[in-house]
């Protein structure tokens, strides 16, 4: 590296020698000139010092560049070595690809030969078909008969006529449950119960019984140790013991303990201090130190719309004198309950809230709740209805850590410990109310939990050829019969597609699908009390259970509202007086277009339907009708309003129009309200009438589906919530098969011309989807015939699948090819075939999975169709130029998602 110094200008710079040669000047004069030059530099470094500094920097840069050059040389050598290795691997792969191509060609020829042999066998079923295939080691495959015999011997038939040891495949039901885990996650539901399978993926706490479970939390599809409410329900200043509630002061009867009494009429603490913040506080003594991780606070109205809590801080103490900060915040000016997280929980016995400022003069606290983290939690599922006589079960789960599991058949009276993924013998127990229990440590969590069960009639004994004791093989309807499995899955696939396409009831060949987008599939002549809403068929409903009100509290219950118009005296009870035409008999809040209207029942009710009536007006007052709202219930346990139903953009009201709304609810509440956040444009909100209804049991019947053939089997599939049983008739209701088993092959006797399904829906229950399919005698389900040979060989099991499918380009028949969750993720061969009935019945291939057929299949980026359907093994990625090295080489980068690949063999740059 070199440094060039360039000067500009025309002036002459004289150095020491030039000055010394001009008339032999004395040293004193020369020194004066040098001093003058130094003064002109103003203490700046001399040129020599600056040159020396530049040389040092130059040397340092040279050393750094030499280091970079050495590193680049080392990297280049390593890349050359990697390239040589990749070339060698590529050469090996090319040889292997060539060999595999030859093997695939041979296999294709052999497959064609076997298809021909199978075609010949169809005309001569007694002929033995031999697969003349050889594997890569030159060994001949055994005959089909030998292979079936070998499979049967693995099932466990007794040799020499003796009793076989018995073998039950448990991996298949485990895989089925795991596939249901993924289905539930894909549908964004927590619980699925179908046939003899129950799974919960904990999207929420739907499947958990909160009355029997302790300290759990469901977040992000996981259930783990959570938080528990440690706040006592106070009935006095020191009752119950050992709790003590105190305050800096209290006004009248609004004592400190009233902030902890949960829901009484005067249940709040109210300070008489003229100004909040001057030593104003509320305190609870828990009796022992506890670590609080969350706090709930609620204030109340002090004057007008102003509440008594704004700036606040919570402090903790273990001696009642020395307090430390816990959490602080700013509370909004409303009466809602707000949650506040404690950033660094620490155990204290005394917790005190200091009210620093108020939205009005005085302090008012209605709720002061404390929550503690728990180390462990126990969850118990809600009741799982199973048939009487369950003798075997398999439980599987996905979890982290060391949770333990138990199972009960008698509603939790007796618990049996569970070994996951093993067949559990429950023959010593009895009952039809199954529950699962999981005990989860603080550091553990459970992501999914599933169970499948078997009764004696779902396990059949296969006799050995020699007549000895047989063994049990799986014949459960959900997983044992391919015909049944295909049919059930076909109907469930149609459920999802009908929901996506928003279509109503429709028929396929020998099959009916109804996802209840409307009531088209229900017979109006026999159904007087059913309701279809939001893709569900609900049970019937009562009439309006609110009495005809003559005042806010008469004859019973209590009507209330956010406010009412004092100018027009539009009292809350006017919306419950059953006057549907009176122009002055409406509820309207005070000078606002929003507000809430409430009715409190004398005793808890399970409301699941409500009605809203528009005002009897033809002028601008009709625009006061509600537009956006939530229908809510007050939960005493959490002291919160719970949204049960939400409606938006309810427009186009006509005078006195009554609209009805249905939602799913199974919990009792005393207080219900409609909280209206917008009307249709008027300055005032107007409600003529608000009604509430409870669910009642009903038995709706479907319309008749005509049948032209004599059926021998029928399969009914349904998705529902609550308690529902199903009946079946093929003679238009003259005789009924009652309480049929879902997802099973139901035997049909007699003859008829139409099929109807009756759904017995208990109160508070609903049906979300219904499908049924039927078969005639031409369908051979399972043939079991003794094998030839006298030494206890196996048996041949032949199953014929003839599910009728109707499809078109507009409405294709979609089939999900599920990859079982086995250890190696291998599938048996998959073919798309067409059966052509003729003089010589033929099965022909209609899909070869070529690249031109790829558009026929819905597949992701990891699947390739190029003559066979297989996983994609080569991916092209775009690179980004990052920077250039001094050597002239350029550094590029690209992004690889490691979760997309199990293994990466090589990376090529093109």
N, C-alpha and C positions, 0 to 999 in steps of 0.2 A: 504494500500500500504506500502511496506517495501523497505528499501534501503540497499543493501549489498555492503560493501567495501572490496575489496580483494587486498592484497599486494603481491608482488613477490620479489624473491631474498632471500639471506641467512644472510644478515647483521642484527645486533642487534640494535634495536632502544631503547634507554634508556630514561625513563621518569624522571620527577622531583624527584619522591620518590627514584628511584634506584640511582640516582646521589647523593641524600642526604644521603643515607645509606652506601656509600663507604668511610669508614674511617672518617665519621663525618666531611665532607668538610665544610669550612666556607661559609657563605652566599655570600661573595664577589666572591668566585670561582664559586659557583652555578650560580650566576648572570652572570658571564663571559661566562659560557657555554650557558645559555639561550640567551645571546646577540649574541653568535656565531650562534645559531640555527636561530635566527631572521634574521641575516645577510644572512644565507644560503637560507632563503625563498625569499629574494630579494623583500620585500614588498608585497609578495603574502598573501592572507587572511589565517588566521589560520584555522586549521581543524574544530574547534568549529564553527567559522563563516560560513564555507562552509556547515557544517552539518545543522546549523540553516537555511541557505538559501534553502537547499534541503527540509527541513521539511515544509517551507512556500510554496514552489512549490507543494509539495505533497498535502498539505491542499487545495490549489487552484484547483488542478486537481480533488480532491474528490468532491469539491463543484460543479464543472462543470459536472462531471459524474452524480451526484445526480440530477442536473437539466435536463440532457438529459434523465435519467431514468424516471423522472416524466413526461416529454413530450411524451416519447414512451408509457408510461402507459396510458396517456390521449388519444393518437392516437389509441392505441389498443382498448380502450373502445369505441371510436367513430366508429371504423371499425366493432366491434362486433354489435353495434346498427344498422349500415347500413346493415350488413349481415342479421340480423333478419328481417329488413324491406324488403330487397330484397327477402328473402324466403317467406314472406307473400305475396308480389306482385306476385311472381312466382306461388304460389299456386292459387291465384286469376286468373292469366292468364291461368293456366292449365284448370281451370273450364270453363273460357270463350272460350278457344280453343276447348274444348270438345263440348260446346254448338254450336259454329260456325260450327264445323265439322258435327254435326247433321243437322243444318240448310242447309249446302251446299249439303248434301246427299238428303234432301227433295227437295231442289231447282232443283237438277239434275233430280230427278224422275219427278218433275212437268214439267221441260223443255222437257223431252222426251214425256210426255203426250201431251204437247202443240204442239210439232212437229207432232205428230200423228194426232191431231185434225186439224192442218193446212193442213196436207196432205189430210185428208178427205175433208176439205173445198175446196181444189183445184178442186175436182171432183164435188162439189156441192157448187158453190160460193154464193148461196143465204142462205146457212145455217149459223146461227149465232154461231161464235166460242166463247166459254166462257172459260176464264182462271180459272181453279179450283185451284188456288193457295192461300195459306194463308200466311200472314206475321207473324212475331214473336209474334204479339199481338193477333193473331187469327182472324183478320179481313179478309174478302174475297175480293180479287181484283175484280174490276168491269170488265164487259165484254169488249172485244176489241172495239166493237161499242161504248160503253159508254165512253171508254177512248178517242177514236177519237173525239166523240162529245164534250167531255170536253176540249180537245186540241183546237178544232175549236172555242169553246166559248171564250177561252182565246185570240184567234186571234181577236175576236171582231165582230162576226156576230150579227145582230140586233135581239133582243128578240121580240117575238110576231110579227115578220115581221117588226119591227121598225128599224131605222137606228142605227147600232152599233157604239160604240165610236171610234173604230179603234185602231189597235195596230201594230206597226212595230218593229220587232226585230232588234235592232242596235248592240247588242253584237256580233252577228255572223260576220258582216263585220269588226268590230273592231278586233276580233280575227284573221280574215283572214289577215288584215294588219299587226298585230303583228307577225303572222307566216311568212309573207313576210320579216319583219325586220330580223328574224333569218335566213331565206334563203339567204338574201343579205349578211349577215355577214359570213355565211358558204361558199358562193361563192366568198367572198372577193371583192364584187362589191359595189359601192355606191348607184346607182339608179336602181330600177326595175319598169318598167311600163308595165302592162299587163291588157288587157280588160279595166275595169273601176277602176283599182287600180293603184296608184302611191305611191312609198315609197322611202325615201332617208335615209341611215344610216351614211352618212357623213364620209365614208372612205377617201374621198378626196372632192374637191370642184366641182366635175363634174356637180352636179345638181344645183349649185348656179350661178346666173347671176352676174358676177363681175362688170358689168357696172352699175348695179342698187343697189348693196350691198355695205355696208361701214364697214371698220374696222373689218372684221371677220378673224378668224383663225380656221383651221380644223386640229386637232391633236388627234390621238388615238381614232378615231370614235366619236369625239365631236366637235361641232362648238361653238365658244365662241368669246367674244371680243378679238380682236387681235391687230395688229400694222398697222399703216398707214405711208406712205411715206410723210414726211413734207418738203422734199427738193424742193425748187422752180426750175422751168425751166427758167434759166437766159438768157436774151437776151442782157444784158449789165451789167456794174458793179453795178448799182442800179436799175435795171429793171428786173422784176416788183417790184413795191413798196409793202412793206417797206423793202425788202431784200437788203443787201449790201454785195458784195463779195470783199475781199481784200487779199493781200499777202505781204510777206516781200519784194519780187521783182518778176519780170516776164521778160522772154526773148521774144523779138520781139512782135509778135501778140498773144502770148500764155498767155493771161491775166488770172487773178484769176477766173473771172466769167466763163471762158471756161470749168472749171471743173464741172460746173452745167448746161451746155447748152444742154446736152442729144443728142449725136449722130451727131454733125456737123463734117465736114472734119477735122478741126483743133481744135476739142473739147477737149482740155486738158490744164492744167496749167504747165508751164515749168519754172524752176528757172534758172537764169543766174549765181547764186553763183558758185564759183569754187569748193566748197565743201559743200555737204549737211550736215546739222547739226549745222552750225554756224549761228544761228538765222534765219533759213529757215522755213517759216510757210505759211499755207493757212487758211483763215478764212471766215465764213459766219455769218452774222448778221440776225437773224430770225425776228427781230422787236419786239418780246415779248418772255418771258421765256417759254421753252417747255422741257418736260422730255423725253430725248432720251434713248431708250432701246436697239437699234441695229444700227450698222453702216456698210455700204457697202463701200469698197475701191477697186479701180482698178488703176493700174499703166500702163505704156506703155514703149516701147523700146526706150532707149536713145542712145545706141551704140551696134550694132550687136544684140546679144541675151540678153543683159543686160538691166534691167529695173531700173526706177528711184525711187523706194521706197523699203526700207528694214526695219530698226528699226524706229518706230514712236510712238508718244503719242498724244492723243486727250485731250485737256483741255477745261474747260468751265468757263464762266464769265457772270456776270450781269451788269458790268460797263465798260467792254472792257479793263480794266487795270489789275485787280486782278483775276488771273486764278487759278482754282482748277483742279486736275487730274480727268479724266473721265474714260479712258481706254487706254491701250497701247498694242503693239504687234509686231510681226515679220512678214512681208509680203513676200510671195514667189517671186522668180525671174521669173514671168510669167505675162501674160496680162489678166488673168482671174479675175473675180469679186469675192472677198472674203467677207464673213459676219463675223462681230465681235459683240458679245453680251456685253452690258454694265452691269457690275456686280451690281451696286447700282445706278439706274437712279435718277437724280436730275435735277430740272428745271433750265436751263440757257438760256440766250438770245444769247450769242456769243459762237460759237464752233470753235475751232482752232486745226488743225493738225500740230504738230511740226515734221518735217522730220529730224530724228536724223542721220540716215545713208542711203546710197543708194547702190544699186547693181552696180552702176557706179558713176561717179563723181557728176552728177547733179541730182536734184530732179524733178520728173514728176508725177503728179496725174491726172488721166483721169476721175475718178468718186469719189465723196465724198458725199454719200447719208446718210441722217439721218431719223430714224424711231421713231415714238412716240407710246406709249401704249395708247389705247383709253378706256374710261370707259364703253361705251355701243356699241353695234353693231346691225345692221339691215341686215338680209339676205333676199333676194328675189329669189325664184326659177326661173330657166329658164322656158320658156313657156311649159305648159302641154296641149297638144292638146286633146280636149274633143269634143263630138258631140254637135251640136247646140240643145238647148232645155233642158239643164241640169236644173233640178228644185230642187233637193235635194242633199245634200252632208254631209259626216261625216269626220271629221278631228281628228286624234289621234297623240300623240307624247309621247316620253320618254325624260324627262328633269330633271334638278335640278334647284331650285330657282323659280322665278316668271316671266318667259318669257311670252309675249303675242303674239297672232297669228291673222292674217287677211287673207282673201281670195278675189280674183278678178276673174271675168270671161271675162273681156274685156282688158286684157293685162296691168292691173294696173291703168286704168283710174278711176275706182271706187273700193274702198276697203270696205269689210264688216268684222266686228270683228267676231271672231270665239270662240264659247264655245266648248272645246274639248269633244269628245265622246258623242256628241249630234247631233240629226238630224237638219241640218241647211236648212232653206227654202230660196232658191235662185230664186223663181219663178218671183220675181220682176226685176231680172237682165237678161241680154242676152249676148251672146258671146260664142266663142269656144276656147278662149285663156286664160286658167286658170293659175294663179300664186298664190303661197302661200308666206306670209311674216311673219317673226319671228323677234321680237324685244327682244334682249337679253342683260341683264345688265352685268356689269363687273364681278360680282361674280357668274353668272349663266352660264349654258351651255345647249345645246340641243343635244341629242344622236340620235334621229330618228324622222322622220316626215312623216306622211302618210295621204292620202286622197282617198276616194272612192266616186263616184258620180252616180246619178240616173236620168233618164229621164222618161217621162210619159209612154213610151212603156216598161220600165223595172219595172214598178209597175202596177200590175193588180188588178182590183176590183173583189172580191169574193162576189157574191150575196148571201143574206141570204135565207133560205128555205122559209120564209114567203113572199118573194118578196119585202122587204123593202130595204132601202139604205144599201149598203154593206160597206166594209172597205178594205183598202189596205193591202196586204200581200207582202212580199219580193219575187220577181221572177227574180231578177237580174241574168244574165247568169253566173257570176263568182261564186255566192254563193247560188243561189236559186234552181238549178236543180242538183240532185245527179248524174244523168247520165252525165250531162255536166261537173260537178265538177270532177267526177272520170276520165272522158276522158281527160280533160285538164291536170290534175295532172299526169296521166299516160304518156302523151306525154312529159311533162316537166321532169319527172323522166328519160325517155328515152334520152332526150337531155343530161342530166348530165352523164348518163352511156355511151353514145356514145362518149362523150368527154374523159372520163376516159379510155375507151377501145380503143380510137383512131380508130373507125370504121367509114366507109362512110355511104352513104344512104342505108337504108334497109326497108323492108316491114314486117309488122305484119298482122294479120287477120284484114282486113278493116282499116288499118292504115299505114301511111308512115312517117318515121323519117329521117331528113337530118340535120346534124350539120356542113356541109360544110368542112369536112376534105379534100375534093377534089371536082372537078366539075362533079363527076359521075352522080349526080342527075339533071344536066342541059342539055338541048337539044342543041347540037352543031349546028344543022341545022338552028336554029332560033336565036341563041345567038352569035353575032359577036363581041360584045364589053362588055364582063364581065370578072371579075377576081376573083379567089378564092385564099385566102391566110390566113394562121394563124387561120383557123376555122371561116372565114367570107366570105360572098359573097359581093363584092364591086360593085358599079356602074361602068359605063364605064369610059374611060380616053381619054383625048386628045392626040395628038401627042406631040412631044418634043416642048415646048413653048419657049425654048432658041433659039434665031436666030442663023444663021450661022455666027459665029464671024470671023472677019478678023483682029482683034486687041483686046487689052484688053478692049477697050471702044467703038469699032465699030462693027456693026452699032448702037447698043444700049445696055444699061445695062453696067455692069462692071465685068470683070473676074479678079480674084486675087487669090493669094495662099500664103502659109507660106513662100515659096521661090521658085526659079527655077534654073536649072542648067545653069550657065553661060558658061560652056564648050561646052554644046550641044544646048544652046538657046531653052530650052524646056519651052516656055512661058505658062502661065496659059490658055490663049485663045486657045491654041492648043487642049485642051480637049473639046472645044465647036465649033470647025470648021467643024464638020460633016464629016471629013475625017476619015473613018473607016478602011482604009487599009494602009495608009502611015506609014512607019516604023519610020520616023522622026517627025511625027505629033502627038506627045504625050506630056503630061505634066509629068515632073519629078522634084522633089525638089533638092536642092543643097546638094549633097553628104550625103543623108540620106534615110532610108527606111520608114520613117514616115512623115506625114505632112497633111495639109488641103488645099482643093481646093474649091473656093467659086465663086458663081455668084450672082450679085445684080441686081434685076429687076428694071426698071424705075418706076413701080408702084406695090403695094402689090399683091401677088398671093397666092391662097390656093393650095399649092403643096401637093399631097398625093401619088405620085408614082415617082420613079426615076429609071434610068438605069445606069449600070456601064459596060464599055467595056474593056476587057483585051487587051494588046498590040498585034499587028500583028507580032508575033515572035514565032519561033519554038526552039530557043536556050534558054540560061539561062535567057534572058530578060523576058521570060514568067513568071518566078518566081518573077518578080517585081509586079505582079498583087496584088491588095489589099486582105487582109485576115480578119482583124478585123477593124471595124470602127463604128462610129455613124454618122447618117445623122441629121444635126442640122439646126435650124432656129434662127435668132437673134430677140429677143423680145425687141422692143424699150422701152416699158413701164417699164420693169425691168432692162434693159441694160444687159441682159444675153443671152447666147446661150442656147437654149432649145433642148434637144435630142428628136427627133421625131421617130427615128428608130435605132435599134442597131443590128449589125450582127457580128457573130464570126465564125471562122473556115471555111471561104469561100475558099475552096481549089479546086484543080482539074480543073483549068481554061484551056480552049483550045484557040488556036490563034484566036483573034478578037471576042471571045465569048461575047455576050451581055446578061447580067442577069438583070431581072427586080424585083423591090421590092415595095410592097404596104404597106401603113400604114394608120391609121385613123387620119385625121386632118380636123378641121373645122375653123381654124384661118388663117387670112391673114398675110403674112410676106413678106418683101422685100428682105432680104438676106438669102440665103441658102448655106450650105457648107457640104462637106463630110470630116470628121475628121478621118484620117486613122492612127491607132496605131500599125499596123503590116502588113507586106506583106508576100509573100510565100517563102522568103529565099534569094532574091537577095539583093545586097548592095544598090540598088537604087529602089525607088518606081516609078512605071510606070502606068499611066492611059491613055488609048487611047481616050475614050469619056465619058462624064457625061451628061445625059439627065434628064429633069424634066417635069412632066406632071401634069395636073389638072384634077379633077374629072368632069365627065359629066353624065347627067341623062341617065338612060337606063331602059329597061323593059325585063329582062331575063325571060325565060319560062322553067318550069321543064319538064323533060321527061314524057311521058304518062304513067299513072298507070291504067292498065286494070281492069275493073269491070265486074262482071258476073251477078249481081243482079240489080234490079231497086232501086236506092237510093232515099230517101225522105228527109234526113237531112245530113248535113256535118258540121264539126267543123274544123276551121283552127286556129292554134296556131303558133305564131312567136315571136322571140326575135330579136330586131333590134335597131340601133342607127341612129338618124336623122329622115328624112321624107320618109316613105315608105307606099304605099298603095298596096292592093292585089286584084287581079281579079281571077275568077274561071270559068272553062269550063268543061263540061262533054261530049262534042261532038267534041273534038279535035280542038277547036278553032273556030267553026262555029258561036257560040254565047257565049258571055261572061257575067257573073255576075260581075259588076264592083264595086270596093271599098267596098268589103265585110267586115263585122264587125268581128274582131278577137274574139276568146274565146266565140263564140256564136253559137247557133244552127241555121244554115242557111237553109231555106226551098229550096228544089230543085224541079223544075217542068220539065216535059219533060223526055226524055230518052237519054241515051248515053252509050258508051262502054269504055270510058277512062276519067281520071281526069288529068287536068293540072292546075298549079297555075302560074299566071303571077305576078311578083313583080315589081312595078313601083318605082324604087330607085332614089331619087333625088340626085343631085350632093353633094358629101361629106357625103353620107350616106352608110350604110351597113346592111346586114341581117346576124345574127349570127346563128339562128336555125329556121327550118321550119318543121311543122308537120301538118297532116290532117287525120281525121277519118270520116267514113261515116256509115249511118244506113239505113236499109230498113224499110218497113211498119210494120214489125213484132215487132218493138220496140215501146212500149207504153210509151210515155213520162209522161204525167200527165192526169189522168181522174178526173174530178170534177163532181160529181152527187149530187143532193139534198138529204139530209138525210130524213129519215122517221120521222113522228111526226109533229104535227101542231103548235107547240108553238115556232117556231123559233130556232130549234136545229141547230147544226153545220152541216158541210158537210164532207164526207169521201174523203180523197185524197190518191190515190193509185199510186205508182210509181214503175216501173219495170226496173231494171238495167241489160242490156245484153251487156256488153262490151266484145268483143272478145279478148282473151288473148292467145298468143302462147308462150310457155316457154319450156326450157329443162334444164338439170343439168348444161350444159355448158353456156347457156344464160337464166338464170332464170328471171321471171317477178318480179321485185322488187316494193313493194308498201310501202310507208312511212305511218305509223300510227301516225298521228300528234295529240299530246295532246293539246286541245284548252287552251288558257290562260284565263280560267274562274277562279272564286274565289276559287272553291273547287277542280279543276283539275280532275273532274270526267268524265268518258267516257261512252257512251252507250255500251252495250255488243258487243264484236267483235267476229265474228265466221268466220272460213274459210270453205266455202261450195262449193259443186260441183253440178251443175244441170245436171241430166241424162235424156235426152229425151227418152221416151219409150211409151208403151201403157198407163202406169200410170206414168206421169212425176214425178220424185222424186228429192228431194234435200237432199243430204246425207252429213254428216260431214266428212271432210277429215283431220282435224287437231284438236287434243284435247289439244294441248300445253303441252304434257307430256315431262318429262326430256329427253326421247330418241329422241324427235323431236326438241330439242333445236338447233341442228346444222342446221336445215332448216331456222332459223331466224337469222337475223343480229341484235344483241341486245348488250347493254353494261352491265357492271358489276352490275348495279342496278336492273336488271330485272331477275326474276326467272321463269322458266317453269316447273311446277311440277303437271300437271293436270289442272291448270289454269295459266294464265300469270299475274303476279303481281309484285309489287316492292319488292325487297329483304329487309328483316327486320332484319337479323342477319349477322354480319360480324366478321370474325376472324382476329385478329391483332397480329403481333409478338411483344413480349416484349423484352426489353434490360435490362440486369442486370447492375445497376449503382454502388451500394456500399453496404457494410454490416454495420449494426448498432452494437454498443457494446452489445445490448441485444441478439444478435445472429440472429435477423431478417435481411432480405435482401430487399433493395429498388430496384424496377423495374420501368421502364417507357415505355410508348408507345405513338405513335403520332396519333392524330385524326384530320382530316381536318373538321373543324366545318361547312364549306360551303357545305359539302356533305350530311348533315343531317339537317332536320327541328327540330327533337326532339330526344333525347337519353333517353330511359326509364330506362335502367339498364346496368351495366357492370359486367360481370362474369369473374372469373379467373379459368382457367382449367389447 
